[in-house]
Amino acid sequence: MSLVQLMVLLDVTVVNVALPRAQLALHFSTGSSQWIVTSYALAFGSLLFLGGRLSDLWGRRTSLFIGLVGFAAASALAGAANSFALLVSARALQGVFGALLAPAALAALAVTFTVPSERARAFTIYGVIAGSGAAIGLLLGGALAQWASWRWCLYVNVIFAALALLGALFFVPGGRREADARLDALGTLLASAGLFCVVYGLSHAVNVGWSDPATWGALALGVFLLVGFVLWQRRAPRPLVPLGIFASRGRDGSLVALLLTSMGAYAVFLLLAYYLEESLGFSALHAGVAFLPLVVALALSATFVSARLLEMTGPRPLVPTGMLLCLMGLVLFTRLTIHSDYLGQVLPGLVLLGLGLGLIFAPAIASATAGVRRSDAGAASALVTTTQQIGASMGTAALNTVAVTVTLRALTHARRGSVAVSRIATLHGFSVAFWWAAGFFGLGAVLSVVLLESGTPLAEGEPAPA
């Protein structure tokens, strides 16, 4: 299940690394390249609620089989694409099957591991993947683009899918669907359309700007549709996302923590990768390798601290501590200059960020999926994945806007337009964006203390507190 999560997550950043070479091979413009990323994000983000409910209707194993075979086929089609239109279409198809895969994998994990000690270990492994997927994507994408071909950044999913399919075949129980699960057609339409508009608006803001009418129009329409979705869920006989899921304060706090963490972390990966390549002169592969200490720190933090304490303490002491460690790492990034060295200035911040993320993801995901009925496990898992997806989109849009705006303002007041001045202005924009990301984690630390609960997270099947 963790391998499924890794495949779905890294498919965003691994393709980012491959874009320049794909552009040369297929002869499309730089402005059009955004659609290779956006098409995946739109399909994936807008269909997560539907995918989660389908995993309840069809059963986890069937959903995993269909999702893995479909994702592998779409990846092979994208890797073999000989035109821009075919590549974008295949990427959208990847997003469709990814939206079925991600909730099914998390739901299978949630309903399989119910003993607190086993649950803590299982979600630790899953949390390591969830927290480091973007960084692993940068490393893998750089290696494949440099040593093989940009097409292998897509073909590699076939290998991941084959391995995950074997795991699902041998270890995921089959033949079971939830008897009381039903598909809410109107709720599906409202949720999918609303999420599509929100993700499109945020992606459009990154590429075009917030002043464009299409950005605000899409966001306004998306919010309107999602409000309608919530109102309908209150009266629907078989809701797509039962609002009783939000009755647990611990679950609400975990979702808030995941939202703010995704807002801060995923955008920072992209800004740091750009800094390493443009300011320090790293290659794409070298920049990917530079993120390895973060992955190691995250794994150590999750394995030796989070996994051992979650069963005894619950998420409340772990998540706020992780938020504060991430905040400290980002404050260090605000001090970067064009002459900084990796070991002295970049590495300490990466280690702190990795240690912090290791204390956030596993406890928050475990708490967000605890105490849910089996028939609603797919819906709850989709809610977790949607929260992370929307958070990553919001954070990328917000921090990119901050960085660009501050950079342009600094260039306007600069007296000369040399390359050095341009780099200093860009880095100043990054510094302000890092401060904003630190603010997200600071807010997350406060809200986590207020909302999360101490004690062992509820096991699957136990009633959530009203």
C-alpha positions in Angstrom: 0.0 0.0 0.0 2.9 2.3 0.7 4.3 1.5 -2.7 1.0 2.6 -4.3 1.2 5.8 -2.3 4.8 6.4 -3.5 3.8 5.9 -7.1 0.9 8.3 -7.0 2.9 11.0 -5.1 6.2 11.0 -7.0 4.4 11.2 -10.3 4.1 14.9 -9.8 7.7 15.9 -9.1 9.3 13.1 -11.3 7.6 14.6 -14.3 8.6 18.1 -13.4 12.3 17.1 -13.9 11.5 15.5 -17.3 9.6 18.4 -18.7 12.5 20.3 -20.4 13.6 17.1 -22.3 10.0 16.2 -23.2 9.6 19.7 -24.6 12.6 19.3 -26.9 11.4 15.9 -28.0 7.7 16.7 -28.7 8.2 20.4 -29.7 5.7 22.1 -27.5 5.9 25.6 -26.0 7.0 26.4 -22.5 3.6 27.9 -21.8 1.9 24.6 -22.8 4.1 22.5 -20.6 2.0 23.4 -17.5 -0.8 21.1 -18.8 1.4 18.0 -18.4 1.3 18.7 -14.7 -2.1 20.3 -14.5 -4.0 17.6 -16.4 -2.8 15.0 -13.8 -3.6 17.2 -10.8 -7.1 18.1 -12.2 -8.2 14.5 -12.8 -6.6 13.3 -9.6 -7.9 16.0 -7.3 -11.5 16.2 -8.6 -12.2 12.4 -8.5 -10.8 11.5 -5.1 -14.2 11.4 -3.4 -15.6 9.2 -6.1 -12.6 6.9 -6.0 -12.9 6.6 -2.2 -16.6 5.6 -2.4 -15.9 3.2 -5.3 -13.4 1.4 -3.1 -16.2 0.9 -0.6 -18.5 -0.3 -3.3 -16.2 -2.6 -5.2 -13.9 -3.7 -2.3 -10.3 -2.6 -1.7 -8.7 -5.4 -3.6 -10.8 -5.0 -6.8 -10.2 -1.2 -6.7 -6.5 -1.7 -6.3 -6.4 -4.2 -9.2 -8.3 -1.9 -11.5 -6.4 1.2 -10.4 -2.9 -0.4 -10.7 -3.6 -1.9 -14.2 -5.1 1.3 -15.4 -2.3 3.5 -14.0 0.4 1.2 -15.5 -1.3 1.3 -18.9 -1.8 5.1 -18.8 1.9 5.5 -17.8 3.1 3.3 -20.6 0.9 5.3 -23.0 2.4 8.6 -21.7 5.9 7.3 -22.0 5.3 6.2 -25.6 3.5 9.5 -26.6 4.6 11.0 -29.9 2.6 14.1 -29.6 1.8 16.7 -26.9 -2.0 16.0 -27.0 -1.4 12.3 -26.4 0.9 13.0 -23.5 -1.5 15.3 -21.8 -4.4 12.9 -22.4 -2.4 10.0 -20.9 -1.4 12.1 -17.9 -5.1 12.9 -17.3 -5.8 9.2 -17.5 -3.1 8.6 -14.9 -4.9 11.0 -12.6 -8.2 9.2 -13.0 -6.7 5.9 -11.9 -4.6 7.6 -9.3 -7.8 8.9 -7.7 -9.1 5.3 -7.4 -5.8 4.0 -6.1 -4.9 6.5 -3.3 -8.1 6.2 -1.2 -8.2 2.4 -1.8 -4.7 1.9 -0.5 -5.2 4.0 2.6 -8.6 2.4 3.3 -7.0 -1.1 3.0 -4.3 0.0 5.5 -6.9 1.5 7.9 -9.1 -1.6 8.0 -6.3 -4.2 8.0 -4.2 -2.9 10.9 -6.5 -2.4 13.9 -4.3 -3.5 16.8 -2.7 -0.2 18.2 0.9 -1.4 18.1 0.6 -2.9 14.6 -1.3 0.2 13.4 1.4 2.5 14.7 4.1 0.6 12.8 2.0 0.4 9.6 1.2 4.1 9.5 4.8 4.9 10.2 5.9 3.2 7.0 3.0 4.8 5.1 3.8 8.2 6.7 7.5 8.0 5.6 6.3 7.5 2.0 3.7 10.3 2.3 6.2 12.8 3.7 9.1 12.0 1.4 7.4 11.1 -1.9 8.0 14.5 -3.5 11.7 14.5 -2.6 12.1 10.9 -3.9 10.4 12.0 -7.1 13.1 14.7 -7.6 15.9 12.2 -7.0 14.4 9.5 -9.3 13.4 12.0 -12.0 16.9 13.5 -12.0 18.5 10.1 -12.3 16.2 8.8 -15.0 16.4 12.0 -17.1 20.2 12.0 -16.9 21.0 8.3 -17.3 18.1 7.0 -19.4 15.4 9.2 -21.0 12.5 11.5 -20.0 10.2 8.7 -21.1 11.5 6.4 -18.3 10.2 9.0 -15.8 6.8 7.6 -16.9 7.7 4.0 -17.8 9.0 3.5 -14.2 5.4 3.5 -13.0 4.8 0.2 -14.8 7.5 -1.4 -12.6 6.0 0.1 -9.4 2.5 -1.0 -10.4 3.6 -4.5 -11.1 5.3 -4.9 -7.7 2.3 -3.3 -5.9 -0.1 -5.6 -7.9 1.8 -8.7 -6.6 1.5 -7.3 -3.0 -2.2 -6.7 -3.4 -2.7 -10.2 -4.8 -1.0 -11.9 -1.9 -1.7 -9.7 1.1 -5.0 -7.7 0.5 -8.1 -9.8 1.3 -10.4 -10.1 -1.6 -14.0 -10.6 -2.4 -15.4 -8.2 0.1 -17.5 -5.1 -0.5 -19.3 -3.0 2.1 -22.9 -4.0 2.0 -24.3 -0.6 3.2 -22.1 1.5 0.9 -24.0 3.3 -1.9 -23.0 5.8 -4.5 -24.5 9.3 -4.1 -24.8 10.5 -7.8 -25.6 14.2 -7.0 -23.0 14.4 -4.3 -20.4 12.9 -6.7 -21.2 15.5 -9.3 -21.1 18.4 -6.9 -17.9 17.3 -5.3 -16.0 16.4 -8.5 -17.0 19.6 -10.2 -16.2 21.7 -7.2 -12.8 20.2 -6.6 -12.0 20.4 -10.4 -12.7 24.2 -10.3 -10.7 24.7 -7.1 -7.7 22.8 -8.4 -7.9 24.5 -11.8 -8.1 27.9 -10.2 -5.1 27.3 -8.0 -3.1 25.9 -10.9 -4.1 28.8 -13.1 -3.0 31.2 -10.4 0.5 29.6 -10.4 0.9 29.9 -14.2 -1.1 33.1 -15.0 -1.6 35.1 -11.8 -4.3 36.0 -9.4 -5.5 39.0 -11.4 -6.8 36.8 -14.2 -10.6 36.5 -14.2 -10.4 32.8 -14.9 -8.6 32.3 -11.7 -11.1 34.0 -9.5 -14.0 32.7 -11.5 -12.9 29.1 -11.2 -12.3 29.4 -7.5 -15.6 31.2 -6.8 -17.5 28.5 -8.7 -15.6 25.7 -7.0 -16.4 27.1 -3.5 -20.1 27.6 -4.5 -20.3 23.9 -5.7 -18.5 22.6 -2.6 -20.9 24.5 -0.3 -23.7 23.0 -2.2 -22.1 19.6 -1.8 -21.9 20.0 2.0 -25.5 21.1 2.2 -26.6 18.1 0.1 -24.6 15.7 2.3 -26.6 16.8 5.3 -29.8 15.5 3.7 -28.6 12.8 1.3 -29.9 9.3 2.2 -26.5 7.8 1.3 -24.0 10.6 1.5 -20.7 10.4 -0.5 -18.9 11.7 2.6 -20.9 11.2 5.8 -20.7 14.4 7.8 -20.5 12.2 11.0 -16.9 11.7 10.0 -16.2 15.2 11.3 -17.7 14.4 14.7 -14.3 13.5 16.1 -12.2 16.5 17.2 -9.0 14.5 16.8 -9.9 13.7 13.2 -10.7 17.4 12.5 -7.4 18.4 14.0 -5.5 15.8 12.0 -7.0 17.0 8.8 -6.1 20.6 9.6 -2.5 19.5 10.4 -2.3 17.6 7.1 -3.7 20.6 5.2 -1.2 23.1 6.7 1.7 20.7 6.4 1.0 20.1 2.7 0.7 23.9 2.1 4.1 24.4 3.6 6.1 21.3 2.6 5.4 20.6 -1.1 5.9 24.1 -2.3 9.2 24.3 -0.3 10.5 21.3 -2.1 10.1 23.1 -5.5 11.6 26.3 -4.3 14.6 24.6 -2.8 15.1 22.5 -5.9 15.1 25.7 -7.9 17.6 27.3 -5.5 20.0 24.4 -5.6 20.0 24.3 -9.4 20.0 28.0 -10.2 21.9 29.5 -7.3 24.3 26.7 -6.3 24.6 25.3 -9.8 23.5 21.7 -9.0 22.4 19.4 -11.8 18.9 17.9 -11.6 20.4 14.6 -10.4 22.7 16.4 -7.9 19.7 18.4 -6.5 17.7 15.2 -6.1 20.6 13.6 -4.2 20.8 16.8 -2.0 17.3 15.9 -0.7 18.4 12.5 0.6 19.2 13.7 4.1 15.6 14.9 4.5 14.3 11.5 3.5 16.7 9.8 6.0 15.9 12.2 8.8 12.1 11.7 8.1 12.5 7.9 8.2 14.5 8.0 11.4 12.1 10.4 13.1 9.1 8.4 12.1 10.6 5.0 12.9 12.4 5.6 16.2 10.1 8.3 17.7 6.7 8.4 16.1 6.1 4.7 15.8 7.2 4.0 19.4 5.3 6.9 21.0 2.1 7.0 18.9 0.7 3.9 20.6 1.2 5.4 24.1 0.7 9.2 23.6 -1.5 9.6 20.6 -0.9 12.4 18.1 -1.1 15.4 20.3 2.5 15.7 21.6 4.0 14.5 18.3 2.4 16.6 15.7 2.9 20.0 17.4 6.6 19.1 18.0 7.0 18.2 14.3 5.4 21.5 13.3 7.9 23.4 15.4 10.8 21.5 14.0 9.6 22.2 10.4 9.2 25.9 11.4 12.8 26.0 12.6 14.1 24.4 9.4 12.3 27.0 7.3 13.6 29.8 9.4 17.1 28.6 8.5 16.2 28.6 4.8 15.3 32.3 5.0 19.0 33.0 5.7 20.2 31.5 2.4 22.3 33.7 0.1 23.7 33.3 -3.4 27.0 32.3 -1.8 25.7 29.8 0.8 27.2 26.3 0.8 25.1 23.2 1.0 26.7 21.6 4.1 26.7 24.7 6.2 23.4 26.4 5.3 21.1 24.0 3.4 21.7 20.7 5.1 20.7 21.7 8.7 17.4 23.0 7.5 16.7 19.8 5.5 17.4 17.7 8.5 15.1 19.7 10.7 12.4 19.6 8.1 12.7 15.9 7.7 12.6 15.3 11.5 9.5 17.4 11.7 7.6 15.7 8.9 8.4 12.3 10.4 6.5 13.4 13.5 3.5 14.8 11.6 2.4 12.5 8.8 2.1 9.1 10.5 0.3 10.3 13.6 -2.0 12.6 11.6 -3.0 10.1 9.0 -3.5 7.3 11.6 -5.7 9.6 13.7 -7.6 10.9 10.7 -8.6 7.4 9.6 -9.2 5.9 13.1 -12.7 5.2 14.5 -14.4 5.0 11.0 -16.8 2.3 10.1 -15.6 -0.1 7.4 -18.3 1.1 5.0 -16.9 4.6 5.3 -13.2 3.8 5.3 -12.9 4.7 1.6 -14.7 8.0 2.0 -12.5 8.9 5.1 -9.3 7.9 3.2 -10.4 10.1 0.2 -10.9 13.0 2.6 -7.4 12.6 3.9 -5.9 12.4 0.3 -8.1 15.3 -0.9 -6.9 17.4 2.1 -3.3 16.8 1.2 -3.9 17.5 -2.6 -5.8 20.8 -1.9 -3.2 21.8 0.6 -0.3 21.2 -1.8 -2.2 23.2 -4.6 -3.0 26.0 -2.2 0.5 26.2 -0.8 2.1 26.1 -4.3 -0.1 28.8 -5.6 0.3 31.0 -2.5 4.1 30.7 -2.1 4.8 30.9 -5.8 2.7 34.2 -5.9 4.6 35.6 -2.9 8.0 34.7 -4.3 7.2 36.1 -7.8 5.6 39.3 -6.4 8.5 40.0 -4.0 11.1 39.3 -6.7 9.5 41.7 -9.2 9.2 44.4 -6.6 12.9 44.0 -5.7 13.9 44.1 -9.4 11.8 47.3 -9.8 13.8 49.0 -7.1 17.1 47.7 -8.2 19.5 50.2 -9.8 21.0 47.8 -12.3 19.9 44.7 -14.0 22.9 42.4 -13.8 22.6 38.6 -13.3 23.8 39.0 -9.7 21.0 41.5 -9.0 18.4 39.2 -10.6 19.6 36.3 -8.5 19.6 38.3 -5.3 16.0 39.5 -6.0 14.9 36.0 -6.7 16.4 34.7 -3.5 14.7 37.5 -1.6 11.4 36.4 -3.0 12.2 32.8 -1.9 13.1 34.1 1.6 9.8 35.8 2.1 8.0 32.6 0.8 9.9 30.5 3.3 8.7 32.9 6.1 5.2 32.3 4.9 5.7 28.6 4.9 7.1 28.9 8.4 3.9 30.7 9.3 1.8 27.8 8.1 3.7 25.4 10.4 3.5 27.9 13.3 -0.3 28.1 12.9 -0.4 24.3 12.6 1.5 23.9 15.9 -1.1 26.1 17.7 -4.1 24.4 16.1 -2.7 20.9 16.7 -2.3 21.6 20.4 -5.9 22.9 20.6 -7.6 20.3 18.4 -5.7 17.0 18.8 -6.3 14.6 21.6 -3.8 12.7 23.8 -4.0 9.0 24.2 -4.1 6.1 21.7 -5.9 6.8 18.5 -9.2 4.9 18.1 -8.9 1.6 16.3 -11.1 0.9 13.2 -14.7 0.1 14.1 -14.8 2.0 17.4 -17.3 4.8 17.6 -16.0 8.3 17.3 -16.8 10.6 20.1 -19.8 12.9 19.4 
